[in-house]
Amino acid sequence: MADDDTTTTDVTDDTGPATDTGQHDDVTAGLGEGGQKALAAERKARAAAEKSASAAQKKLDDMSRRLQAFEDRDKTEAQRLAERAQAAEAEAAKASSKLLRYEVASSKKLPPGWAGRLQGSTKEELEADADALLKELGETQQRRSPDYDGGVRKPAPAPTDMNALIRQKAGLG
């Protein structure tokens, strides 16, 4: 029986690298037969480990739910309602803060994607931060914009002969 299992494993190992070699020629080309078998074994071990980790995560999630249910079993209805109210208040405060940031960004003509960057807890703090951010953005835009000196530039005259073209490309004139 043990010999049959070994033979089955060897057959599986022989077919595994053949399909892997077809898919990953650039990676497995220089490995040789022993290297390909080792690579196939490593890939099988990795797949088994991932499957085991997935099963363990599912079990952990199930145990967490059961623990929460066990803890909630002993709570009174008033405690449950108090926890729900506290969670709802926290969510409402977060939404209110987000809305205030977007309102300030809109009133200051700040791009909507930048609203999340505003810092502060009051409307005045957020407006001051938006003003500072707009000032920074304006300075950055001014630094990046090219200076055209009041008009369009004329292109350099094209070289008339091959020697002038070579000198120009070489940076000599």
LINLIN-V28619 format. One record per run of one state. SS is the DSSP state (H for helix, E for strand, L for the rest). FROM is the first residue (numbers start at 0). LEN is the number of residues. Records with the same first field share a line. If there is no record, write none. Layout:
SS: FROM-LEN / FROM-LEN
//
This chain:
L: 0-1 / 23-1 / 28-3 / 73-3 / 107-4 / 117-5 / 144-17 / 170-3
H: 1-22 / 24-4 / 31-42 / 76-31 / 111-6 / 122-22 / 161-9
//
